[in-house]
């Protein structure tokens, strides 16, 4: 893909492609206190015009840079630095060659985080996809992939894991280790291994590995997918919690937002945090789930009637006097990066979970509540009240009715009995 040759000029030696120039560059724009200039790696793309400078751990005067880099045969005292700079340039060229579609962001991620670029190793594909997710502001999914990679690397004992190492037997050993040694659940093992399965599929599609090396599926390794019991409160317990008196402002805020979620069709906190002024129209709101907005681009925007409680929460905490694009609640703001917003939302979820549990326990509710319970409590009680699976599926914005059926399958026996009694209440 790339032609490798050195072009000697006054300040650079380049590895060139028809559209990409990668150079060792002495940045004379900024003189350091020691009288030297920093050396950087320069990546230049003519169309569309873009250039990036990445700092290296070298600094020289202009005379020293000529002796180290521009001379074909550097003196003995400069020879080691010359070899190191050549290795840096070679590494940059290797990374550029490994990228099917070159972008400066993916190049940067791989240049600074990967020692050896090898498409036969899983970290290449993990890092490439993680960077793409971050570019799309899919921070939560990127975090899942990062956790998956770190877990696999910790088990293997090395950063680089060749695809050929990962066999059905290896995966069975990994699962046993995670459950028996790390005391993690099968659910967590599944969360860590589903990204790996996607990475294998990508590598096979790109013909980096062969199909017969795929370790997943029947008669091979099956990723655990235990059916969890859905966490939901019945109507009586919900009434106790709703009518409880918070002990402090933290519990009051947690209660308000927990029931805002419950009353808005189990709306999760991320979607609540992302509500804009334009989403609120009188006594109704419209939104599209952040979780599925990219994977399901044809997803309909849903309209939800606002319960009195939800309207009170908006009046109490919201900023409806702002511009249409402003956030309703001050959980995040537009000036923050996607990473900062992700952390802010996680912190707010942690805040709500921490204080709703304290409020619940103070009122005799022993369950360890979380925002997760609000969503499933809505689904459970909607079905108990006679709502159809189709209604609940639409309300929860599930892309597949089977996902909604899973809610019923996960109900505890007590809730199943309650639904059966409701069905015979003729």
N, C-alpha and C positions, 0 to 999 in steps of 0.2 A: 504493500500500500504506500509506503513511504520510501523515498530515495534518501539515502544517508550520505551526506558529504559535508565537509567543513568549508565555510565561506569566511575568509579572513578580511576583516575591516578594521577600522580604528578601535572599535570597542566591543565587537561581538563575534562569536562563532555560532553559526546557525545550523540546525537540522531542519530541512525544508520539505514541505509538501506543496502541491499546487495551490492549496488554499490556506495552509497553516505554517507559520514560522515560529520555531521554538529556539530561544537564544539565551546565552549567558550574557548578562548585561551589567555594566558598571553604572549605577545610578548616580550621576554627578549632579543631580538636582539638589541633593541634601548633603552638606558637609557635616560629618560628625565631630564631636568635641576633640577626638583624638587626631583630627586632620585627615581622616580617611573617608571613603565613600562605601556605602553598602553594595554588595553584589546581589543581583536578583535574577530570577528566571523569568524571561519575557515570553509570553505567548501572544501571538498576533494573528488575527483572522481578518483578511481584507474585506470579505463580503459575507454577511454585513460587517462593517468595520468594527472591530472589537479588539482590545488588547488588555492583558492582565499582567501584573508584576507580582511574583511570589518571592518573599524574602528567603535568602540562603544564609548559611552561617559563615560567610566570608566578608571581609572588608579590606580595601586596599586604597593606596594613593593611585593616581592615574599612572604614575611611573611603574609602581609595583604590579598593577593589573597588566600592563604591557609585558612585563617580565614573566608573569605567571601564565598568562593566557594567550597573548597574541604571538609570542615567540614559539616557533616550531620546536625548538630544542631548549626548553627552559633550564636555567642553571640548577645546580644540585639542591640549593636551599628552597627553590620554588617547585621542584619536581613533584613532591608529594601533593601539594595543593592542586597542581595541574591535573594529576591523575584523579583526584577527588572530584574536580569540576567536570572532567570527562565522564566520570561515572554518573554524576548527577544528570548530565545531558543525555547520556545513554538511557538512564532510567526514565527520563521524560519521554524520550522517543519510544521506548518499549510500551509505556502507558498509552501514548497516542496511537500506536499500532493496534493495541488491544481493544480500543474503543471502536465499535461499529459506527456509531454516530458521535462525532467529537463535539463536546461542549466544554467550555472552560470550567464550569462548575463541577462536572464529573471528573475532569482531569485533575482539578485541585484536590477533590476528595481522595482520589486514588494516589496522587503524588505524595500527599502528606500522611496518609494512613496505611499504606500498603508497601511493604519492603520489596516484595517480588510479585509482579503481575503475572498470574498464571490462570488461564481460563479453565484449567483442569482442577482448580481449587474453588471451594464454595465461597470463600471470602470475596473473590472478585465480583461474583454475581450479587452477593449480599450488599456489598458497598455500592455497587452501581445502582441497584434498585432503591436502597435507602436514600441515596442522594436524589434520585428522581422523585421519590415521595416527598422529600423535604422541599424540593423545588415547587411541587404542587400544593404545598402547605398541608400535606397529610401527615402531620406530626405524630399523631397517635399511632397510625399504622407503621410509620418509620421506627417509632420506639419499640413496637412489638418485634420488628425484624432485628433491631439491635439487640434486644434481650435474647432472642432466639439464637443469634450468632454467638453471643458471649457465653450462653449456656453450653452450646456445643463445643466451643473452644476450651472451656473449663474442663469438660469431661474428657476431651481428647488430650489435653495437656499442651497443645500448641496452637498458635494463631492460624496457621495454614492447614486446612484439612482437605486432602484430595478427595474428589468425588468417589474414587474407587475404594476408599476406606469404608464408606458408609454403605453397609450391607444390611439385610434384614436382621442378621444375628447381632451386628453392632448396634442397631436401633433397639433391639430387645434388651441388650445390656444397658444402654443409655436409659431406657424407661425404668428398668429395675433399680438402677443407681439413683435416679431422681426421686423415686418413691420411697425406697428403703433407706437410703443414706441422706438425701436432702429433705426427706419428709414432705415432699410436694404431692399434690393430688394428680389423678389421671387427667383431670381437666387442664391443669397447668402444663402437663407433658404435651397434651394435644395442642395447646396454644403455642408452645415452642416448636413443635414439629410441622405444623401446617405451613409456616413460611419456608421451611426446608423443602417440603414437597413442591411448592411453587418454584423454588430455585432450581430444583432438578428438572422440572418441566421446561423452564426457560433455557437451560443449558442443552437439553435435548433438541429443542426447537432450533437452536443456533448451531447444532451439530458439533458442539464442543465435546459431548459425551454420547455414547450409543444408548439406544433404547433399552437394551438388555441389562444395562447397569442400574435401571430404575428399581429402587428397593421397596416401593410401596404397592399395596393392592392385595387381592386375594392370593393365597398361597405364598405371600411374601410377608411384609410387615404392614399391619393395619393400625393406623393412628387411633388411640383410645378416644372415644366420644361418649362418656357416661351420660345417662339421662339424669339431669339434676332435678330435684324437687323444687318447683317454683316457689319463690319466697313472697308470700302475700298475706296480708292481714284481712280477717273477716270484717263484716260490717260493724259488729259490736265493738271490736277492738279499735277500728278506725274511728268510731264515734268517741271512744274514751280519749284517744290521742287528740282528736280535733277539738274537743271541749276542755282539754287540759290547760293549766295555767303555767306558762314558762317561768322559770326561776330567775332568768336574766335576759338581757337583750340578745345574747348569742343563741339561746334556745328559741327565743321568739323568731329570730331571723331564719333559723334552721326549720322551724315548724312552718313558717309562711311559705318558704320555697319548696319544702317537701310536698305540701298540699297543693301548691301551684302546679307542680309536676303531676300529681294525682288527678287534679281536676281538669288538666289539659291533655287528656288521653294518654297519660303516662309519659309525657314529654321529658326527654332526658336533659340533664343540666347543661350539656354542651349546646343543645339547641336553644335552651332558655337564655344562655349567655350570648348567643349569636342573634337574638331577636333584635330587629331594627324597628325604628319608629314607624316605618312604612308597613311593617307586618301587622300593626294593630289598626283595626278599622272599627271604631265604636265598640260594640260588645262581641267582637269576634277577632280572631287572629289567623293569619295564613303563614305557613312555613314549609320548608322542605328539609327533611332530616339531613344533617351534615354527614352522618355515617354512610348514607347511600346516595348522596347527591352526585358523586363521581361514577360509582359503579352502575347506577341506574339513571341515566340521563333523561329517560322518558318519564321518570317518576312525576306524578301529578302533584301540584302544590295543594295542600290540604287546608281546608277552612275549619276552624274549631270555635264553637260558641264559648264565650268566656263566662264562667260561673262567677257569682258575686265575690267569692273568695279571691279568684284570680284578678278580678278588677280592682279589689282592695289592695292586693300586692303590687299591682302596677302603679296605683295611685300613691302607695306608701314608699316604694323603692325606685320607681321608674322615672325616666326623664322624657316625658312626652312633648316637651316644648322644643326639643332639638330638631335638627334637620332630618328629613326622611331616612337618610343613610346612617344616622347616629344609632348607637346601641341603646336599647330601652333601659337595661340595667348596667350599673357601673362595675360589672365583674371584669370586663376587659375594655380596652379602648383602641381606637383605630391607629394610634401612633405606635402601638406595640407590634413587634415581629410575630410571625406565626408561632415560633418557639415560645416566646414569652406568653402569648395568649394561651397556648396549650398548658403551660405551667400554672397560670392564673386560674384556669378552669379546674385543673386537678386540685389545686389548693382549696378552691371554693367547695368542690365536692367533698373533700376531706373535712372541711369545716362543718358542712351540713350533716354529714354522717356522724361526726363526733358528738354534736350537740343534740341531734334528734334521738340518739341512743340514750343520752343522759335524761332527756325529757321523758322518753318511753319508760325507762327503768323507774323513774320517780313516780310513775303512775301505774306501776304494777305490770307493765308489758315487758316480758323477759326476753323477747326476740332481739337479736342484735340488728337493728334496723339500718338501712342505708337508702340512698336514692334509688337503688335497684328495686327495693321493695315497693316504692311508689308506682312504678311502671307495672309491675306484676300484680299489685293490688288492684289497679284499675282494670286490667285484663280479666282477672279472676271474678271480681264483683260485677263486671259488665256481663260476663257469661252467666253468672248466677242469676242476675236480674232478667235474663232472657234474651240478651243480645246474640245475634247470629255470629258464627265464626267469620263470615264475610265482613260484618260491621267492625268487629274487633281487629281483623286483619288490616282493614283500611285505616282505622283509628291509630293503630300502632305503626302504620306505613310499612308493613311487611311486604316484601316483593314476591313472596311465595306463601300460599295458604297453608302449606305443610309446616312452615315456621309457626304459624298461629296454632295449628293443631298440636304442636309440641307443648304449648302452654297447658292445654287440657290434659295431655298425656303426663305432664309433670305435676299435676295437682296431687296433693295428699289425699288419702282415702276419705278423710273428713270432709274435704271440699267437694270431692266427687259425689259423696252421699248427699251433701247440701244441694248440689245441682240436680241430682235425681229427684229429691223431694220437691224442688221447685218445678220440675217438669210435670209432676203429678198433682200440682196444686191447681186443679181444674175448677 
